[in-house]
Amino acid sequence: MKSIFRKSILLVATIASFSLYAQNRDLDNYRLPDQRGIGVFEAPKDTLTSFDGVHVRVGGQSTLQYQSLDHENGVSVADQTNGNTLKEIGSNFNLATANLDLDVVLAKGLRMHLRTYLSSRHHPEPYVKGGYFQIDNLDFISEGLLEDFMKHATLKVGHMENNYGDAHFRRSDNAQAIYNPFVGNLIMDSFTTEVGAELYYRCDSGFLGMIGFSNGKLNQSVATGSNGKTGGASFLAKLGYDKQLTEDFRFRLTGSLLTTGYVPSNYLYTADRAGSRYYFVMENVDAGASSPFRSGRFDPGFRNRITAIMFNPFLKYGGLEFFGTLEFANGGTTAETEDRSTTQLAGEVIYRFGASEDFYIGGRYNTVSSEQSFGDVDINRVQLSAGYFLTKNVLAKLEYVSQNYDGYPTDNILYDGKFNGLMIEAVISF
């Protein structure tokens, strides 16, 4: 207890000291962590700079849900063992999650970002999610260096969230849930943090492109595996078009690719240590407080190789917006001689209204179809949501969710499984 108290005092003192330098909280080339950041994907590319010295911005998020979900399966009483007997769940509050963000402007066009999960479902203790350097100007090296190129280019380097697809820009990242109009993320949640670099180029016409590389590892280590290698590599690419065509109509369409030759263990669909919002759904009776922690999600089981492609259309006309996900993934393990395939489709329609679009209602339909060793499985989910921004930093959501499983064998806990019910979520982000 004394240790926790001392750490809390140190944290408060650190934040207080930083706040002396944080009079202007809007940074250059920066996605704002409040309501104004909704509809933003890659951090914007600003044409002007406001740099006047090293500047530290301290921010964070805090999120809490009330869960009232039910689940069931079709496993017969004779087959109900500890491996496929569902855990009894009721209605109550989930663990409150929290993030701490440090964004430091180090020079003109040079910024550092660091996010720490103070509390998450899988790790109640603080730990670093990741961080990166973002370079939008090279004047800190030499005045005017590659000036024309850097007007359109951005370079990110670090142990950071891979920019695969656009869905990860709208997902909940532990406590940062203000961008997500729903409570849960997609069924097959593509998200990973790896050491790498990404180079962006954005044209005035609206076309954008990105190429990147990472070492394909979530947990960094120099130890070699059974094949004598310390790891592998992943290649990323994105090509798209994003333009405000009229005062009321915006159109964006991107295609993304992530592929690996060989990695010891691929984490694209299992790297989220924060965990699912739907606590204990479809988990067995022995499920503990923090593990398993991806309840309600699906992992296709691609471990040593993967090629994944995602297309994301985004259209916004007035207060009405549509965001879609079409994802096609192939991969396998060293024990499999042939690749298996998985397809994920999702479409969400949101209507935002009010003087500052402070209210919204929406729906999402999400399906996953996957080839597994025992056969083909299908999972589908419906989410209906409503939200209200009390301020640009505070959001309250209500969601109804229903998810169904098909294709699992009769002695699997997910056989004829389903869960449904209500979720209430409160989000603070600043």
FENLIN-V411498 format. One record per residue. PHI is phi in whole degrees, -180 to 180 (* if undefined). OMEGA is omega in whole degrees, 0 to 359 (* if undefined). Layout:
PHI_OMEGA / PHI_OMEGA
This chain:
*_179 / -63_180 / -63_179 / -63_180 / -64_180 / -64_179 / -65_180 / -66_179 / -63_180 / -64_180 / -64_179 / -62_180 / -65_179 / -65_180 / -63_179 / -63_180 / -68_178 / -66_186 / -64_177 / -63_182 / -103_189 / -114_180 / -68_176 / -102_186 / -96_177 / -92_184 / -99_174 / -73_174 / 51_194 / -143_174 / -84_184 / -68_186 / -88_179 / -128_184 / -57_181 / -68_179 / -86_179 / -70_182 / 84_176 / -97_180 / -110_173 / -61_178 / -55_184 / -63_178 / -103_182 / -82_180 / -89_180 / -115_179 / -120_177 / -113_185 / -64_175 / -141_180 / 132_180 / -59_186 / -136_181 / -112_175 / -112_177 / -103_179 / -139_180 / 180_180 / -142_174 / -141_186 / -141_181 / -142_177 / -120_165 / -109_186 / -112_175 / -138_184 / -121_173 / -122_176 / -140_179 / -159_174 / -142_183 / -106_180 / -66_182 / -69_180 / -59_181 / -66_182 / -97_183 / -80_173 / -107_179 / -62_179 / -79_183 / -141_172 / -92_184 / -70_176 / -74_176 / -72_178 / -130_179 / -134_182 / -112_177 / -177_179 / -82_172 / -88_177 / -63_174 / -71_180 / -106_183 / -150_175 / -121_170 / -127_181 / -113_171 / -119_175 / -123_188 / -121_173 / -84_186 / -97_180 / -164_177 / -60_179 / 77_180 / -127_184 / -135_175 / -114_175 / -124_177 / -142_177 / -117_177 / -118_172 / -83_179 / -76_178 / -152_179 / -147_186 / -62_183 / -85_181 / -130_178 / -66_177 / -91_180 / -66_172 / -158_184 / -80_173 / -72_182 / 165_180 / -164_183 / -160_166 / -96_174 / -119_184 / -116_179 / -117_181 / -158_182 / -108_180 / -64_179 / -70_174 / -91_178 / -157_182 / -55_176 / 82_182 / -64_180 / 48_187 / -58_182 / -65_179 / -66_185 / -74_173 / -65_183 / -119_189 / -107_174 / -140_177 / -122_176 / -119_180 / -138_177 / 163_170 / -96_199 / -140_177 / -70_179 / -67_178 / -91_174 / -102_180 / 75_177 / -105_184 / -62_183 / -69_176 / -77_181 / -112_181 / -85_172 / -82_178 / -107_187 / 57_183 / -82_179 / -80_185 / -120_185 / -77_178 / -81_186 / -90_179 / -73_178 / -114_178 / -90_181 / -93_173 / -85_179 / -66_180 / -59_176 / -101_193 / -90_181 / -81_183 / -166_174 / -155_176 / -120_183 / -139_177 / -78_182 / -175_180 / -144_179 / -136_178 / -114_182 / -111_172 / -140_183 / -122_181 / -94_178 / -63_181 / -72_180 / 112_179 / -76_180 / -141_178 / -146_179 / -148_169 / -127_182 / -157_177 / -136_172 / -142_181 / -88_174 / 69_183 / -123_174 / -80_179 / -101_186 / -80_181 / -163_175 / -96_179 / -69_180 / -89_178 / -92_182 / -65_179 / -91_179 / 81_181 / -108_176 / -86_180 / 167_180 / -141_181 / -155_175 / -123_177 / -112_180 / -125_175 / -152_177 / -145_177 / -137_183 / -164_179 / -139_183 / -144_185 / -149_169 / -84_189 / -74_174 / -136_179 / -60_184 / -103_191 / -120_175 / -120_180 / -131_176 / -140_175 / -145_179 / -133_171 / -124_184 / -129_180 / -134_169 / -134_180 / -143_178 / -126_169 / -80_175 / -144_170 / -134_180 / -58_179 / -159_182 / -79_186 / -117_188 / -54_183 / -111_181 / -135_189 / -86_183 / -74_180 / -80_179 / -71_175 / 96_182 / -80_176 / -78_184 / -96_188 / -70_170 / 70_179 / -67_178 / 61_176 / -99_183 / -80_189 / -62_182 / -90_183 / -60_180 / -88_186 / -67_186 / -118_181 / -147_1 / -72_188 / -128_179 / -109_185 / -55_176 / 85_178 / -96_180 / -129_175 / -114_182 / -71_176 / 84_175 / -83_188 / -110_189 / -106_177 / -154_180 / -161_167 / -132_184 / -128_179 / -127_179 / -133_173 / -113_182 / -136_170 / -87_176 / -137_179 / -129_178 / -136_176 / -124_187 / 61_179 / -92_183 / -97_180 / -135_176 / -128_175 / -132_182 / -124_176 / -135_172 / -124_187 / -126_181 / -129_184 / -127_176 / -132_179 / 175_180 / -177_179 / -121_179 / -63_180 / -82_182 / -103_181 / -85_179 / -123_178 / -73_171 / -105_182 / -120_178 / -142_179 / -125_175 / -124_176 / -126_178 / -152_175 / -139_179 / -131_178 / -119_181 / -124_172 / -118_180 / -104_184 / -146_188 / 102_184 / -56_180 / -119_184 / 53_182 / -80_179 / -116_173 / -153_169 / -132_182 / -167_177 / -146_178 / -138_172 / -119_189 / -135_178 / -131_174 / -134_174 / -125_188 / -142_171 / -84_178 / -119_183 / -61_182 / -96_181 / 141_181 / -90_178 / -122_177 / -133_177 / -130_176 / -134_183 / -139_172 / -118_176 / -128_174 / -120_190 / -139_172 / -141_183 / -144_179 / -143_175 / -86_177 / -66_168 / -139_179 / -68_181 / -107_186 / -130_182 / -130_173 / -117_182 / -127_170 / -130_182 / -134_166 / -106_181 / -130_175 / -141_183 / -132_183 / -130_181 / -118_179 / -144_176 / 102_180 / -82_181 / -64_188 / -66_180 / -102_177 / -101_183 / -61_181 / -92_180 / -60_183 / 50_183 / -82_175 / -163_171 / -142_179 / -162_179 / 147_186 / -112_173 / -130_172 / -121_182 / -134_175 / -117_185 / -127_170 / -120_181 / -145_184 / -148_*
